[in-house]
Amino acid sequence: MTTTFQRNALDISYNGWENYETWNVALWINNDESLYHLAAECGDYETLVDCLYNVYGVKETKDGVKFADPKVNVIQINSDVFDF
């Protein structure tokens, strides 16, 4: 049996992301080829969300996380995902 411990009581991240919602959105952008290319064309997360909603009618990831969920850390997504 293996036991793991949280090393830092202040570490509340989700796989290096602020939370599940941010991680899930980043995961989809980085691993879905068409979404990745659209993100590269858009240049930032806000523009991507606007395009997904208004042009394609897509409001959430295939896991059910809404792209405009207020829990999504837009600053982290822009700095870590949109660094093409």
One Martini backbone bead per residue (centre of mass of N, CA, C, O) as a GRO file, in nm:
protein
   84
    1MET     BB    1   0.096   0.036   0.022
    2THR     BB    2   0.027   0.373  -0.066
    3THR     BB    3   0.129   0.690   0.064
    4THR     BB    4   0.008   1.023   0.053
    5PHE     BB    5   0.117   1.362   0.098
    6GLN     BB    6   0.072   1.675   0.182
    7ARG     BB    7   0.326   1.915   0.174
    8ASN     BB    8   0.118   2.163   0.161
    9ALA     BB    9  -0.140   2.322   0.315
   10LEU     BB   10  -0.165   2.545   0.065
   11ASP     BB   11  -0.209   2.313  -0.141
   12ILE     BB   12  -0.496   2.355  -0.379
   13SER     BB   13  -0.434   2.219  -0.630
   14TYR     BB   14  -0.493   2.097  -0.977
   15ASN     BB   15  -0.246   1.978  -1.137
   16GLY     BB   16  -0.134   2.296  -1.119
   17TRP     BB   17  -0.412   2.408  -1.084
   18GLU     BB   18  -0.648   2.581  -0.919
   19ASN     BB   19  -0.873   2.390  -1.058
   20TYR     BB   20  -1.081   2.189  -1.223
   21GLU     BB   21  -1.187   2.390  -1.437
   22THR     BB   22  -0.913   2.488  -1.538
   23TRP     BB   23  -0.796   2.213  -1.609
   24ASN     BB   24  -1.016   2.120  -1.810
   25VAL     BB   25  -0.989   2.346  -2.017
   26ALA     BB   26  -0.686   2.309  -2.072
   27LEU     BB   27  -0.703   2.017  -2.164
   28TRP     BB   28  -0.884   2.066  -2.414
   29ILE     BB   29  -0.711   2.272  -2.562
   30ASN     BB   30  -0.443   2.084  -2.568
   31ASN     BB   31  -0.614   1.800  -2.689
   32ASP     BB   32  -0.779   1.959  -2.911
   33GLU     BB   33  -0.709   2.040  -3.221
   34SER     BB   34  -0.934   2.244  -3.300
   35LEU     BB   35  -0.921   2.409  -3.036
   36TYR     BB   36  -0.625   2.486  -3.053
   37HIS     BB   37  -0.641   2.644  -3.324
   38LEU     BB   38  -0.853   2.845  -3.233
   39ALA     BB   39  -0.690   2.961  -2.998
   40ALA     BB   40  -0.457   3.066  -3.172
   41GLU     BB   41  -0.638   3.264  -3.334
   42CYS     BB   42  -0.751   3.429  -3.088
   43GLY     BB   43  -0.510   3.463  -2.834
   44ASP     BB   44  -0.747   3.439  -2.612
   45TYR     BB   45  -0.986   3.340  -2.392
   46GLU     BB   46  -1.213   3.545  -2.439
   47THR     BB   47  -1.225   3.506  -2.749
   48LEU     BB   48  -1.279   3.206  -2.748
   49VAL     BB   49  -1.547   3.211  -2.595
   50ASP     BB   50  -1.695   3.395  -2.790
   51CYS     BB   51  -1.666   3.208  -3.035
   52LEU     BB   52  -1.797   2.954  -2.920
   53TYR     BB   53  -2.073   3.084  -2.859
   54ASN     BB   54  -2.138   3.268  -3.131
   55VAL     BB   55  -2.042   3.061  -3.365
   56TYR     BB   56  -2.074   2.743  -3.236
   57GLY     BB   57  -2.243   2.695  -2.958
   58VAL     BB   58  -2.022   2.652  -2.738
   59LYS     BB   59  -2.025   2.610  -2.364
   60GLU     BB   60  -1.867   2.326  -2.323
   61THR     BB   61  -1.724   2.068  -2.232
   62LYS     BB   62  -1.738   1.718  -2.248
   63ASP     BB   63  -1.750   1.740  -1.911
   64GLY     BB   64  -1.936   2.015  -1.837
   65VAL     BB   65  -1.757   2.266  -1.855
   66LYS     BB   66  -1.780   2.592  -1.850
   67PHE     BB   67  -1.612   2.838  -2.012
   68ALA     BB   68  -1.771   3.074  -1.821
   69ASP     BB   69  -1.676   2.994  -1.561
   70PRO     BB   70  -1.582   3.164  -1.270
   71LYS     BB   71  -1.359   2.943  -1.185
   72VAL     BB   72  -1.199   3.019  -1.418
   73ASN     BB   73  -0.862   3.096  -1.468
   74VAL     BB   74  -0.781   3.326  -1.695
   75ILE     BB   75  -0.491   3.401  -1.630
   76GLN     BB   76  -0.377   3.112  -1.637
   77ILE     BB   77  -0.466   3.041  -1.921
   78ASN     BB   78  -0.321   3.271  -2.072
   79SER     BB   79  -0.025   3.198  -1.961
   80ASP     BB   80  -0.030   2.863  -2.016
   81VAL     BB   81  -0.185   2.831  -2.306
   82PHE     BB   82  -0.124   3.127  -2.455
   83ASP     BB   83   0.204   3.027  -2.559
   84PHE     BB   84   0.268   2.997  -2.887
   0.00000   0.00000   0.00000
